[in-house]
Amino acid sequence: MLNNLPTSKRAPAFALFISLGAWITLFVLLASPSDPKNALLFGYSRILLLLIVGVLTLALAPLYLTWRLLRQPEQSQRLWHSLAQREGSRNITLGISVLLFFLLWFALFLPDYRIGSLASYIARLHPILVWLTITSGVTILILLLERQQERLSKIISENKTALWVGLASLTLMVIIAVVIVITGVGIRNPEDYWYGGGVPVLGLQLLSAVVLGMFTAWIESRWAGRNQRGVDALLFIGLFLLAAFLWAREPLRPNFFLPDTAKNPIYPYSDSALFDTGSQYALIGQGLFNGQYFDRALYSAFLAYLHLFFGQDVQRLMMIQAVMFAIFPAIIFLLGRELHSRALGLAAGFLTALRGVNSIVAALWIDLAGPKMMLTDFPTAIGTALFLLFVLKWVKKPAGIHYAVWAGGMLGLTLMLRTHVLLLLPALLAYVLIFNMGIRWNYRLIGSLALIVGMVSATFPWDLRNQALGFPPFYMYYARILYVIRDRYGIQSDLFLPRFPIESETSAAHSRGFAGTSRERVTRLEGQITCTAYPCKIANHFLHNLMTSANFMPSSFRFDDLWNVVKENAPYWQADWTGGGVEPGENVFLFINLALVAFGIGLAWEQKKWLGLLPLAIFLAYQLTNAVALTSGGRYVAPVDWVVILYYLMGILQIGVWLFRWSGWVPATETIAEETAGPSASKFWPYMRAVPSIAILFAIGMSLPAAEQISQPRYSLRANEEIITTLEERGLLEQAGLTREEVNIFLAMPNAMLIEGKAIYPRYYRIGLGEPDRSTYYRPLDYSRLVFSIIGPYSVIEQGVVIPGERPNFAIHNMDVVVMGCYNTSYYAPFIDSVVVFILNDSGYIYTRAPESPLGCPLQTP
């Protein structure tokens, strides 16, 4: 090593190293293929000759300097002291070297498609760039060695416990990976509700988050002991504003749940349509989900308020939603702060903000959850993070019972988004009562009770609403479990189970479409276990959940863009991926990523013991719940896969702290401080603080039934004669070329219908076009048509309307309409085969069937 040499010989040794690298680079250039068309001398082109002369000069100059310095030891020593040992000049040299290293690294690993015409120049300069990169990297290492304050082995040994626990965790991860590879369980047995990896993280994004975290760690070490009150608030607000800006400015991409097929306006579809339809019913005064029983109504209530204040434009609504959901990275910051440090919190929050951008952009290509999706998965991630945050605060300060109340409240609110989180309650209670031995028994019991009280406080208003419909108290806590048992396992229950309006065959068909491979085909593959028994199915989904939660980190040194990552590189984001197509380098990166996560787990255990493993426990409990519900991958892992980011960055930042200490940038005696709250001034004050918390949670819960009162009833059941009279008075019947007698004769026929309501989600399709799903009335058909949904008092759920004709030149979404037609049951999803649609808003206008059909049911197909 250079630092083992006498000071007088270090400068010539370094100059000799530079010269040797230049000579090697020169030989590589001389051996590079010549361009016969542009050959000037010895078969080399003018540009290549210039490069050879330049590198030769760079090879001879340091060689001459080496000779001079060896002959003048005192001058050599002064030069080395000036460049590498004097504080000011060393820092300048180090800064220049770091900047040069990263610039060269980017040049080497940026793919050709990202640099355009510069790619040919980079290819020609490649040997020189490699030499300069290595030289700048070695320079950085030498300068850090000159700053060395402690032995690196001594620094690392201080985290011996973390290393051993991390090694045990990594061993377990490798064993699981081997089991997956050998048996195929978790990767080669796709089923329904089976998707690919989660939202990917790009290399440049990870690098920027790590640099930000390391800078924050350095700043914290310099500011240790100073008054830092308000810093967390500023960082929290800053992350929120950054995420809000990035997410709001990113255009909404069409996707399966928000399609723009055939250049139609973007409206919700499938699960998104069902959630939004629940809110649309509230806007016409018929209550959420048309007043039906439903357990997971929080997101639909949220959409109802969004519609009330901001209208029906989906792109505007999703922009506003994204701004509100931008609180998520700020919450991740607080979580990282509680678990480790501001450095971890800021890095994880920043990376989460960038990952949110990726989720918006990649929604067109892969199944995922993001801030601009009309799905419950992303808000569930926010609720789960808040739940974990308040649990951490309560466990760190057991006397703060109000934290337990808020944790329960967040669990209750999240329960009304996705019922999966219900099983986090027994997991947490087991942790509190068994593993967290640092808390006195009275605090454990009181805190557990407070947590349950908080959960019930948030859900009780909606539960009261459901009781008014005739359902038992707290039915929402177990109805979904019974539904899953019946729907996924085929086990019938004697208890009454209502139809959940959100559950549709559309979702199941969508999952089958993404899976791409049927179970029958998969089970015929040789050399693997076939999952037919339910225990194996649960294990299959559980391992798939673990795998898709761990492979979204960068898998190469290349700084690819998002499209190439999910479409051209590692195949983790393909739902029909069965383990093939992974390059050896990608497997190496996957192992390194797992090692960093494992090291982060070890650090969490070393620093916080059981508290540090609580996020991991929540992660595993939720993924197991997913697996029991026979769902895995994609948007299903979004509520908890951010936990992996916390442990992953924790491992990386600790390595960075080691390097800081080794190089003397962080004093050995300094640590990233953790602020703790002092004891309460009053013995009863913590219990008193729980009372307003319960009241606030109850008020938040009241916002759900309150959403059913935001509008007066817009429609009422009217007899056909009354509707016909209205159409006559407005001149619409005459405009359609119909008489009262003709309409009455038509309505006397079987399956003839005349209904009124609110039209939503209109889409126009040419012949053969439609949404890629046969279980909906938006499916492809063999004629051009207008398709929309209608809600009102005539049906418990929305009804589909299909009317052949040309593309209308008027808007119909959110309009009052009267539809006359025949109920068509020849397809899987029945619909109203319409003769004419009367639009009642403003002066009124009509949309008639083209080509015309004789007025009788069934109508002639065009």
N, C-alpha and C positions, 0 to 999 in steps of 0.2 A: 504494500500500500504506500501511496505517496507520502502520507503523514509520518511514515516510519523513516523516511530519508532525512538527512540533515537539511536544515533550512536553505543552505546555499545551493543544494542540488535539486530542490523542488521545481524551481522555474525552468531549468534546462530539461528536466525530465518531462514536464508538461509540454514544453515546446517540441520535444522529440516525439511525444505522443501525437501532437497535432500534425507534425510532418509525416509520421508513419501513416496516419489515416489519409493524408493527402496523396501519398504515393500509392496506396491501395486503390483509392478512388481514381487516380490517373490510369492505372493498369486496367481497371474496369472500363473506363471510357475508351481506351485504346482497343479493347477487345469487343466493344459494342459493334453491332452490324453497321456497315457503311451504306451510304445512299449513293448508288452509282450515277444517278441522274445529276446530282449536285456535287459530285466529287471535284475537289480542287487540288489536293495534294495528298499523295499516298492513299488515295481512295477515300479520303475524309472530306466532308463538306466544310464550308467556311465556318458555320456555327460551331460544329464539333471541334474544328481546329482552334477556334477562339477559346472554347471551354478547356481544351487540353493545355493551351498556353497559360490560361488563368490558374488552373489547378497546379500546373508545374511550378508556377511562381509561388503559390501558397505552400507547396511542398519544400521548395528551396529556402524560402525566407525563414521559417521556423528552424530549419536544419542549420542555417548559418547562425541564427540566434542561439541555438543550443551550443554551438562551438564557441561563440563569444562569451556566453555566460559561464561555461565550464572553465574558461581561462581567467575569468574575473569573478571569483566567489563573493567578494564583498558587494559588488554591484548586483549580482544575482540575488543575494540575500535582501538587499534594499528593495529591489524590484518585487520580489515575492511578498515582502512585508507590506509594500504599498498597495498591491493588488488584492491580496488574500487575507491579510491579517489586520490591517488598519480598518476600523469599524466603518467609517464613511465610504471609502472606496470599495471595500468588500461588499457592502450592501448594494452599491450601484452596480458593481459587476454581477452580483447575484441576481438583481432585478433584470438586468439586460439578458442574462443567460436564461432565466425562467421565461421571459417573454419570447426570446428567440426559439427556445425549445418548443413551446406550445404552438407558435406560428408554423414552425417546420413540421410538427406533428400533424397539425391540421392539413397542411399541404400534402403530406404523405398519405393520410387516411381519408381525406375527402374524396368521394367517388367522382368519376369523370363527369357524370350527368349533373353534378352540382357546381362544377367550375367551368363548364362549357368549353370555349375555345382555348382556355388556359391548360386544358388537359394534355395537349401535345407538348407544351413547354415543360410541364411537370414531369412527363414521361422522359423527356430528354435530360432533364436535370436530376433525375431520380438518384443516381449514385452520389451526386454532390449533396443533395438534400439529406440522404442517409448519413453521410459523413458529418455534416454540420449538426444534425440532430444528435448523433452519438457524442460529438464533441461538446455541445452545449449541455447535454445530460451529465457527462463526466465532470464538466466544469462546475455544475450545480453540486454534485456529490463532493467534489474536492472542497468547495467553499463551505459546505455544511460540516465537513470533517474538521475544517479549521476552527469552526465555532463550537465544536463538540465540548459539552460540559460533563456528560455522564456516559458511561458505557451503555450501549444499546441493550445488551443482554441483561444488565441490571435493571433497566427501565422496564423491559418486558416481563422480567421475573416478578415485578410488583403486581402483575395481573395474572399470576399463576392459576388462581382459581378460575378466572374467566377462560383461560386457555383450556383447562381440563374439562370444564363444563361444555365449552364450545366444541372440543374434540368429541365428547360423548354425543352431543347433539348432531354433529356432522356425521358421525358413525351411524346414528339412527337414520338420518336422512339418506345416506348411501344405501343402507339396508333396504329401506322402503323403495328407493329407485331400482335396486337390483330385483326386488320382488316384482315391481311393475314391468320391468324389461323381460324377465323370465316368464311370468305368468300371463302377461298381457292385461291383467286386471287393472283398471284405471286408465287404460290407453287404447286397447284394441277391441273393446266391447261397447261401441257407441249405442246409446239407447235414446228414448224420448227425453226431452229436456236436457240435452247434452250439447255443450258448446265448447269453443276453443278457449285460448288464453284470454286474460284480461287486458286492460288498456296498456299498451306498451310504453316503455320509457326509452327515449333516445339517448345515445351516447353523449352528445353535447349537453343535453339537459341534465344528465347525471353529473357530468363534470362541473357544470356551472353551480349546481346545488352543493357539491362537495367543496368547491372553492369558497362559496359563500359561508358554508358551515365552518371551514377551517379559519377563515378570516374572523368570524364571530368568536371562535374559541380563542384566538390570539388576543382579540380585543378584550374578552372577558378576563383573561389572565392579567392583562395590563391594568384593568379597572377593578381588580379584586379589592374588596374592602371599601370601595366608594359607594355613595348613595346611588342606587340604581332604581329608585322608585319611579315608576312611570315608563321605564324602558319597555317592559312587557306590553303595556297598553299601546305604545307607539308602534311596536313591531306587529302586534295583533291587528291594529287598524291598517298599517302599511300592507300587510299580506292580504287583508280583505280587499283593499282598494286595488292592489295589483291584480288579484284574481278576477275581480269584478270587471276591470278594464280589459283584460285578456279574453275572458270568456264572452263578454258582451260584444266585443268587436269581431269575434270570429263568426263568419256567416253560418247559419243553420244549414247543415248538410241533409239532404233527403236520405231516408233509410227505410227499413222495412216498416217501422212503426210510425214514420212520418213520410210517406212516399210522395213523389211527384210524377208518378207513372203517366205517360202520354202528355207530359207538360201540364198536368193539372196543378192547381194551387196546392200547397202543402196543408193537409188536414190530418188529424190523428187517424190511426188505423190499428186494427187488431187490439192488443191489450191497451194501447194508448187511447184508442177510440172508446173503449169500454170505461176507462177511468174518466175521460173527459165527458162522456155521455152522462155519467153519474152526476157531474157538476152541471151539465146543461139542463137536466131535469130540475135542479134547484133554481135555475134562472127563470124557469117558466112556472115557478110556484108549486111544484109537485114534490119537493123534497129531494135530497140526495138519493140517487138510484131509484127515483120514482117512489120514494117512501118505502122501499123494500128493506128487509133485513140485510145488513152487510157489516162485517167486522172491521175491514180495513178501509175506512172511509176518510182518513185524514188527508190524503193527497187530493182526493176529489173535492173535499171542502176547500183546500188550498186553491185548486183551480177555479172553483166557484167564485172566490174572492178576487182572483186575478181577472176573470172575465168581467166581474162587476165593475172593477175600477179601470181596466185597460182594454176592454172590448174583446173582439173575436179574432183579430189578426194573430195567427199562430206564431209567426216569426217574431212579432213584437212581444208576445207573451213569453216565448222561450228566452228572449233576451232579458226580460225583467226577471224571470225565474233564475237565469244564470247569475244575475247580479245578486240576488238574494242567497242563492246557494254558494256564493263565493265566500261565505262564512266558514266553509269546510276547511280550506287550508289554514285559516287562522286558528281553528279548533285543533288541527293537527299540531300547530306550533305550540299551543298550550300543553298538549299531551306530551310532546317531546321535551318540553320544559319540565314537566312533572317527573318524567321518567329519567332524564339524564341532564340536560342543559339547554340553555338558549341556543347554543350552536346546533344541537340536534333538532330542536323545534323549528328553527328558522330554515335549516336545510330541508327538512321533511316537508314543511309547509310550502316552501318555494317549489320543490319538486312536485308536490301535489297540485299546485296551481298550473304548472306546465303540463302535467299529466291530464288535467282537465281539458286543456286545449286539444291534446291528442284525442281525447274521447269525442270531442265535437267533430274533429276532422275525419276520424276513422269510422264514424258511425255509418258511412256509406258502404264500407267494405266488410266490417265484422260485427258480430253481435256483442254489444257492450252497454254499459250504463254511463250516462254523463249528465252534466248540468243542463243540457238542452234536449233532454229526452222526456217525454211524458210517461215516465215509468216510476215505480216506487223504489227501485234499487238504490239510486243515488241518494235520495233523502234518507233512506234507511242507513246508508253509510254515515250521514251526518248525525242521525239519532244514535247510532251505535257508538260513534266517537264521543258524543256528549255524555252518554251513559258511562263509558269507561273513564272519561275525565272526572266526573263527579265521584265515581267510585274511588279513584286514586286519591282525590282530595279527602274523602272521608276516611279511607284506610290510613292515610298519613296523619290525619287529625281526628281520631275516633270520637272525640267529644263534639265535633261539628256534625250533629245529627241532621241538620238541614241539608248537608251534602248528600246524605243517604236518601233523604226525601227527594231531592232533585234527581239523584240517580234513578230512583224508582219511577219518577215522573217521566224522565227521558225514555226509560224502558217501556212505559205504558204508551206514550205517544208513538214510539217506534213500532210497538206492537200493532198499532192501527195503520201501519204502512205495510209491514210484512210480519206475519204471525210467527215466522221462524224464530224471532228473537225471544219468544216466550221461554224457550228452554235455556236461555242465558241466565234466567233467574235461579233455577236449581244449581246451575254450575257456579254462580257467584255465591250463593248461600253455602255451598259445600266449601268453597274457598275460605269464606269468612269464618265458618264454624270449625273447620278442620285444620287448614294450613296456616292461617294467619295467626300464629301463636303470640305475636307481640301485642295483641289487643286483649284487654280484660274481658271476661265473659259477659259482664253486664253491658258493656259497650257493643259487643258482638250481637247479643240478643236484641237490644234496643235498636241498634242500627239496622238489623235485618227486618225488624218489625216496621221501622220507619221507611225502609225501602219499599216494602209491600204497600204501606199506606200511600206513599207517593205515587206508585203505579196505579193503584185503584183511584186515587184522586183525579188523575189525568183521564182515565177511561170511563169513570162512573157516569158523566153526563151522557155520553153516547150509549152506554149500557142502559141508562134510564130510558132513552129514546127507544131502544130495542125492546125493553120490557113493556113499553106502551103498545108495541105491536104484538104482544102475547108471548114473548120468549122469556125463558127463565133468567133469573139474575146471574150475571157473570157468564152467560152462555157464550159470549164472544171469546172466552179464554179456552174453551175446549171444542167449540163447533168446528173450527178449522182442522183440528187434529182428527176429528171423526170424519171430516170430509176427505182428508188425505188417505185415511185408512180405507175408506170406501172406494175412492177414485183410483188410487195408485196400487192398492193391495187387493182390491176386490172383496174385502171383508165387510159384510153388512152389519149394521148396528140397529138395535131395537129403538134407539132414541130418534126422535124426529130431527131431520136434517134439512134445512131449507136449501133452495137452489141459490148458489152465489152468483149474482149477475156478472161478476168479473171473470168467472171461469167459462171459457168457451173452447170449442173445438178448434177455433182459429189458432189459438196459442199452441195447441198440441201439434197441429199440422205444420205450424211454423218451425217447431223444434225438430220435427221429422225432416223438414226440408233442409235445415241446416246440417243435421246429422249426415244426411246423404247416403248412409249405409244402413240397410235394414238389419235388424237383429238376426233374422234367419241367415242372411249371407255371412254375417260376422261369425256366427257360431260354427260355420263350416270351415273356418280357417284352421289349419293344422298347427300343432305344436303350442297350443295355448289352452288355458282354462276357459270354459264357456260358462257364462253367468246366466243361469236360469233360476236358481233358488234366490229367494229374497235376501238372505244374509250376504250372498255373493254380490247381488245387485247393490246393496248398501255399501259394501266394501269397494265396489267398482266406482260408484259415484264419489265416495269419500276420497279415494286415492286420486281420482280425476280432479276433484276440487283442490287438493294439495298441490298437484302438479301444475294446474293452471294458475295457481296463486303464486308460484315461485319462478315462472319462466318468462315474466314480462320485462325483466331487466335486460340491458344490452348483452348481445351474444357475440360481439366481435369488436375489433378496434376501429372498424370503418364507421364514419359518421354518416350513416344512411339517413334519408328522409323517411317519413312515416309510411308512405306507400310502399317503398321497397322493403321496409322492415316487415310489414304484415303480408306482403304479396310475393316478394322475391327471395327473401332470406329464410330465416328459420320458420318452419311450417307450423309453429305452435298455435297460430290463430286460425287454422283451418279446422272446422268442426269434425271433418272426416279424417283428420290426421290419426294414423295408427302407429306412429313411432318411427317411420322412415324419413329419409331426406334430410337428416341432421348431420352436418359436417363434423369431423373430429374437433375442429377448433371451437365449434359451438358447444360441444359437450364439455370442453375444457372450461369455457366461460361459465357454463351452467354450474360446474363443480365449484369454481371460484365464487360465484354468487351465493351458492349454498353455504360455502365455508364462511363468507362474510356474515350471512344471516345467523349461522350457528355461533360465530364469535360474538355477535351482538346479543344473542340469547345468554351466552356465558357472562358477558359484561353486566347484563341486566340482573342476573342472579348474584354476581359478586357485589354489586353496588346496592341492590334493593331486596335481595333474597326473593321471597314469594311474591312480593309486590311487583318486582321486575318481570315476573313470569305471568302476571295477570293478563296483559294483552294477548300473550300466546294462548292462555287458557280460553279467553273469549273467542279468539280466532278458531281454535280447534273445535270448541263447542258449537259455534255457528256452522262451521263446515260439516260437522257431523249431523247437525239438524238438516242442512241441505241434503245430505246423503240419505237420511231417513225419508225425506220427502221425494227421493229419487230425482234430484236436480243437481246439476254440476256445471261448472265452467262459465265463461262469458260474463253476462251481467249478474249471474247468481252469486259470484264470488266478490262482486264489487263492494258489498256492505262491510267486508272485513279484510280484503287483500291489502289495504293500506298499512295494516299491522306489519307486513313483511318489510315495507319501506322503512319503518321505524327501526327495526332490528338491523336491517341491511346498512343503513346510514350510521347507526351506532357503531357497528364494527369498523366501517371505513374511517369515521372520525377519530376513533380511538387509535388507529394506526397513524393517522395524521398527528395526533397529540404526542404519540411516541416520538415521531420524527421532530416535532417542535422541541420537545425536551432534549432529545439527543443533540440537536443543533444549537441548543441554548436559547431558542426563541421564547420558550416558556420556562420560567424558573422551576426547579425541582420541587420547591416547597409550595408552589401554587397549584390549586386545583380549580376546576370549574365549580364555583360555589353554588350551594343550594340554599335558598331562603326558606326559613321555617317560621311559621306563625307562633306567636307567644301564647301562653295560657289564657283562657277566657277570664274576664274580670268577674263574672258571676257564675255560680254553680248552675243556675237555672237558665242562664242566657242562651246556651245552645238549644235547649228545648223550646224556648220562646221564639227563637229564630225559625224553628221548623213550622210554626203556625202560619206565618205569612207565606212561606214556601208552598204549603198545602193549598192555601187559598189561591195563589197565583196559578198553580197547576190546574186546579179545578176550573178557574176562569179560562185557561187555555183550552181545556177539554170542552168547555161550553161553546167554543167557537164552532164545533162540528154541528150540534143541533141548531145553533144560531144561523149557520149557513143555509138551513132549510127555510128560514124566515126572511131572506133578503129580497124575495120577490113575491108579489101576490099571484094567485093562480091566473094563468094567461088563457087557459082553455077550459071548456066544460063539455061534458057529454051532450051532444045535441042530436036530435032525430034527423034523419035524412031530409025530411021535408023542410026543416028549419035551415039546414045548410044550403039546400037548393034555392030557397027563397033569398038567402043572402047573395048567392051567385047571380040570381036573376036581377036583384036590385042594383048590383054593381055592373051589370051588363056583361059579365064574364061568360055566362052560359050562352048568350047569343054570339059572343065573340068566338066561342068554340064551335059554333054551328050546331048546337044541341038545343032541344026543347025539354021542358019539364017532363012531358010524357015519355020521350025517348029515354031519359035518365031513369025514370021510375021503372020502365019495362026492363032496362038493363039491370037495375039493382034487385029486381025480383029473381034474377037468375042465381043458381048456386055459385058460391065463391066470389060473387060480385061485391065490391066494397066502395064506400065513400067515406073517407075519414079526413079530419083536419088536424093540424099540428104544426110543429116547427121543423123545418128542413135543415139538416146539418150534413156536412162533409160531402158536397156534390162533386162528382167526378165524371168526366166525359171520356169515353173510350171508343176508338175505331174498331173495326172488325178484328177479332182475335186478340185484342189487347185487354188487359185487366191485371189485377193484383195476383201474384204467384201463389194462390191459395184456393183450392177447390171448395173449401168449407165456408165460403162467404158469397154474398150476392155481388161483391165487387170482382168476382172471378172472371176470367176471359170467356167471352161468348162470341158466337158467329155473326154478330151484327153490331152496328154502331149504336150507341145508346148513352143516355144520361142516367147515372145511378146516384142515389143519395139515401140517407136515413131520415126517418121521420119519428119524432117523439111527441107525445101528447097523452090525452086521457083514454085513448082507445085500446091501448095495449100495455101490458106490464113492462115490457122491454121495447127497445127501439125496433122499428120495422124497416125493411129494405124496400126501396122503390126503384124499378127499372122501367124506362120508357125509351123505345127506339126513336131515333131522329138525328137531326144535325146539331152541331155544337151550339148551345144557346149563347146569345150575346148579352146576357144579363146575369146578375148575381142572384144566387138562390140560398146561399148559406145564411142561416139565422132568420130566414123569412117565414112568415105565416103562409101555409099552403093548404089547399084542399086537393086530395088525390082521389081520382076515380079509376078503378081498374079491377083486375081479377087476381085472386090469391093463387099464386103459382107454386105448387109443391113438387114439381117434377125434378128439382135440384135438391142437393143436400141442405142448402140454406134457402128456405122458402122466401119469396119476395112478392110484392104487389106489382104485377105486370100491368103497367098503367096505360090508360087510354088518353088521359089529359091531366095536366097538373095546373091548378089555378093558383097563381101567386097573388096574395091579398094585400100586400103592402103597397103604400102609395096609391097610385091610380089603378093598379091592378093590371096583370097581363097573364097570358096563358102559354103553356108549352104543350103542343099536341103531338100525338104519335105519328111517325112517318117511317115507312108508308102506312097509310090508314089500314085498319082492320075492321071487318064487320063487327058491329056492337053486340058482342056475345062472349060468354066465357066457355072454354078458354079462347083467348085471343090468338090470332094467327101469328106465327113467328116470322119475322121478316126474312 
